[in-house]
Amino acid sequence: MSAPVLKLGVPAGSLQEATADLFRKAGYKITFASRSYYPAIDDPEIHCTLIRAQEMSRYVQDGSLDCGLTGYDWILENDSKVKEIAELVFSKVSRRPVRWVLAVPNDSDIHDVKDLQGKRIATEVVNLTRRWLAKHGVEAHVEFSWGATEVKPPRLADAIVEVTETGSSLRANNLRIVTELLQSTTRFIANEKAYTDEWKKQKIDDLVLMLEGAMAAEGKVGLMMNVPKSALEAVIAILPALQNPTISALSDPAWVAVNTILSEDVVRHIVPQLKQAGARGG
C-alpha cells in the first residue's frame, strides 16, 4: 500500500511568490521549476499543483485537490462548496484585503448602483456582479473581461467591476470608484470529504498551524536586554502593556535578563527610552 499524500493547490500568478514566501517562513521550501505545474516541496507527504486562484475552489470541491489557497472572492464567484480552514491575510502588495469595486470614468453620470440600469459592465467576476445587481433590483448587461478591464470604459463598457488594493491603477486610467462590492482575503480551503479523512485532516491542520504561526511572527523581533534590578520597574513600564517579558536571573545578583517579543515598528521607538531607563544590550 502506497504512503498517503496530501494534494495541495498552490495559487499561480500574483499570489505565487507570496505563498512560497509564507511557506518558507513556516518551514516548508517550495521550489518552482520553469514550465512545470508541479512545484517541489520538501515534504514527501505533500504533492503540489500550481493552479490559478480563480479555478482553485472548483478543483478542491470536486476532489482533484485535497486543499489549496485561494481568495474568498473566487470561492463566491464559483459558488464552491468547500471547507474553509483558515483566513490568511496576505496579498501581493500589502497585508490589506483586496477590494472588488465598481468604477466608472471620472466624467460618467453613474453615481449610484441604480444608475447602472441597462448599462454594460465588464468584469472577471460575472456571477458575483450579477448577484450584487439582483440584490439591488438592477438589470444590466454583465460581460466577462479577459483582462485589461481598466481600459474598457467608456468605449467598450459603461462601468467595470475590478479588483484593487490601492486604487492607483484605476486612477491612472481616469476612473473613479462608485462603490465597493466585496472585500476579499486569502483562504486555506479543503475538500469536505478529504477533511473527514483522519490522516488528511491532521496533515491539513498541522500545515495551517505552521502557516498561521509564520504570519503571527511576521514583523516581530526578539528583544533581549540586561537590566539592573533598580531600573526593572521603569523598563517594564516602557514596554507595551500587553507584553509579558521573561525575566531571568544573572550571575550578578544586582542585574536580571529581560526577553520579550515586539513589533519591528515599536522596537525602534522604544529602544532609546529603554537605554535611558538603564537597560543594556543582552
N, C-alpha and C positions, 0 to 999 in steps of 0.2 A: 504494500500500500504506500503510495507516494505521500510525502510530507505535505501538510496543509499550507496553502499560500493565500495571502490576502491580496485581492486585486484592487489596487489603488489608482484612482484617476488624478493626474496632475494637470492643472489648467494650463493650456498653451496660450501664448500671446502675452498680453500686458502683465498678467499675474505670474508668469512662469518663473522669472528670476526672483521675485519677491517670495514666492512659495519655496523655492530651493534655499533661499537665504534663511527663511524661518525654520525649515527642516534642519539646516546646518546648525543653527543655534540650539535646536532641540536634540542634537546629537546624531542626526542622520545625514549622510552625504549622498546627494542626488547628482548624478553626472549625466549631462545631455550630450549625446553624440549627434553629429550633423546628419540630417536626413533620416534619423531614426525616431520612431514614435514610441519607443520603449526605453525610457531613461533607466540607467543603472542606479541601484540604491544598495548601500552596504548593510542590508538586512536580507538574508536569504529567504525569509518568510514573507516578504513583500514583493509583489510584481507590479511595476509602474507602467501606466499607459498615458501618453500625452494626448489630451482631448481638449477641444475648445470649451471654455467655460459655458458658452451658450448651449452646448449639447450635453454637458456633464450629467445633469439630473435625469435626462432620458435614459442614459446608459446605466446609471445607478438604479433607476426604477425597474428596468427590465432584467437586472441581474448580470448584465455583461461586465459590470464593475461592482465590487462589494461596497466601495466607498469612494469619496473624492471631495475635492474642494471646488466650490462654485459660488457665484453670487446669489443672494436671496432673490434678486430681480429675475434671474433665469429660472429659478425654481417656480416662481409665479408665472412667468411667461409660458413655460412648458406645462404648467398645471401638473407638476410631477408629484407623485405620492412617494415620498422618501422620508426617512427618519433624520431629523436634524439633530446632530450630536452636540455641536458647539458653534458659537459665533466667534470668528477670528477677525478682529477689526484691523485689517491691513490692506493696503492698496498700492498701486504703482507710484503714486505721488506722496500720499500722506497717510496718517492714521485715521483720517476722517472718512465717514461713509461717502460713497458716491451718490449723486442725486440724478434722478431722471426728471427732466424739466421740459415744459412746453415753452418753446422760443419762437419768436417771430421777428421779421425785420423791424428796425427801430421806427420806421415811419408807418408801420402797419396799423390798421384800425381795429385790430384784435387786442382787447384789453382784459377779456374775461372768457371763461370756458364757454359761456352762452354764445359768444361771438364766433365760435367755431362751426356753428350750424351750417351744413352744406359745403364746408371748406375742405381742402385737400391737405392731409397731414402725412409727412414722410417720417418713418421711424424703423428701427430694428426690432422694437418691442410692440408688434402689431396687436397681439392678444391683450397685453396689459393696457395698451392705449384704448382699444375698443371697449374693454370692461370699464375703464375710467370714464369714458364718454357716456356709456349707457347709464352709469351711476348718476350722472348729471343730466340725463334725459336729452342728450345732444346727439344728433346724427351727422356724421361727417365721413368723408372718404379717407380711409386709412390704408396706406400702401407701404409695402416693405421696402426699406432702403438698404442697399448692399454696401453702403459706406459713403464717405464724404457727404454726410447728410447736411452739414452746416452750409454747404454751398447751394443747396437746392432752392431755398426761398430767395426771391419771390417768384422766379420763373417756373420752377418745377413743382413747387408746393407753397401753400399759404402759410404753413407752420410746420415745425418739426418737434418731435419728442426725442430728446437726445440726452445721453449721459454726460455728466460733467463733475469735476472735482473742484475746480477753481473758477470756472466760468470764463477763463481767458480766451479759449478758442471761440466761444460764442461771440464775445465782444470783438474779437479780431475780424469776425465775419459780419459785423454790423447787426448783430442780433441782440434782442433783449429777452430776458426771462419773464414770462407772464405768470407762471405758477409752477409749483413742484408737484409731481405725481407720486414720487416714491423715494425714500432713502434706502440704500442697499449696502449691506456688508457681506463679507465672505463667510460662508458657512461650510462646516465639515458635515457632509451628509453620508448616510449609509442606506443600503438596500434593506428594506424592512425584514425580509426573510433571512438575509445574511446576519442581521443583528440579533436574531434568535438563536443562531449557532453559538454555542458556548465558547469555542476557541476563537472564532472571528470577533465576537463581541469583546472578549478580553484583549485581543490584539488591537482592536479599534480604540477601546478605552485607554489602553496604555499609550498608544500613539497620540491621542488627543491630549492626554495628561501632560506629555512631554512638550507638545506644541503650545499648550496654554502656559506652561511653566516658562518656556522661552519668551513668550510675549510679555508675561508679567515681569520678567527680568530685564526687558529691553529698556534702555535709558537709565538703568540703575548701576550704581558703583558702590563698592565696599569702601568704607572709611574707617581706618584704624589709627588710633592715637593714644599716646600715653598722657595721663592727666594726674597732677598732684591731687591728693585727696582733698586738700583745702579748696581746690578750684572745681571739684566734681559737680557740685550743685549748680554753679554758674555755667559750666559747659553743657550740662544736660538741659538747662533752661533754653539754650540757644538752638538745640536740635528740634526738628518738627515734632509737634505734640503727639502724633500718632506713632512715633518710633519708640521702640523699646530696645535700647542698646544693650549689648552684652558687656558686662563689667567683670574683669578678671584681675586677680592679684598678681603683682610683680615681685621680683626678688627684693626690691626696695620697698619696704612697708609703707613708705610715705606716698607711693605712686600706685596707680591702677591703669590697666589697659582697657580702652573703650572701643568696641567694634559695633558698627551699625551699617545698614544699607540705606542709601539715599538716592533720590533722582539726580541725574547729572546736572540739571539746571539749578538745583538747590545747593549742591556742593560748592560751586564756585562763588556763591554769595556768602555762605556762612563760614568757610574755612578761615578767612581773615579774622572774623569775630571769635572763632574758636581759639586761634593762636593768641589773640589779645586777652582771652579769658584764662590762658595758661596751658592750653593743650599743646602737645609736641608730636611730631610725626612718629607713628608706631614702628 
